[in-house]
Amino acid sequence: MKLVKHIANLGYGSRKDVQWMFREGRITDAAGEVLYADDPLDHANVRVDGEPLDPPPGLLLMLNKPVGYTCSTKDPGRIVYDLLPPRFRARSPALSTVGRLDRETSGLLLFTDDGQLLHRIIAPKSKLPKVYLATLAQDLRGDEAATFASGTLLLESENTPLLQAELEVLDARRARLTLHEGRYHQVRRMFAAVGNHVEALHRERIGGLTLGALPEGQWRPLSGGDVDALFGKDRG
């Protein structure tokens, strides 16, 4: 791939825009030497305005999503893409969320431009555990863990029982719930099915991947080691 097309595909501008960036001397190598549009592509060695290029295609990143943002590109309100560099919305292939968190749910959200990886993560057969911390409007009754673990719970308007889920009670109104599937508003609907209401919801983990010390509203690209952790692999 030509250097011009590669940089344009990363969202820095149209090919015409990138051509002008070359003419203005804004694209250099790591040593500060001006590059030309027909120079060989060496992603790690390219700088735009002195800064390294964004990660190449095959990007997987995590975001610590705050409450109040939707997983959409068209919502008139605040969207999760507002928390990423603006040019990320112009990348080709497109950067998509891996599943969704609703507006009032915070926590771990993944993005990728790798379609195969996206489908591998969200495919039902992967059954990657997703762990949520729920704060409830009413005290837990005490039978919720058994109900969620039964594998027989039916959500309203559905005719397929939920897979078994694990509930860890933290206190009277807080619980950690581990799911092995991903249905629409599943956590909220599960607690509604047992007569409760979720007041706050935070996703802590997907597979073996956690947010760690990533602050709310911040993101970071993920490494091969992170992907191994996501799928529960051990590189050691």
Secondary structure, DSSP 8 states (H G I E B T S, - for coil): --HHHHHIIIII--HHHHHHHHHTT-EEETTS-B--TTS---GGGEEETTEE----SS-EEEEEE-TT-BS-SS-SS-BGGGGS-GGGGG-SS--EESS---TTEEEEEEEES-HHHHHHHH-GGG---EEEEEEESS---S-HHHHHHSS----TT--S-----EEEEEETTEEEEEESS--TTHHHHHHHHTT--EEEEEEEEETTEE-TT--TT-EEE--HHHHHHHTT----
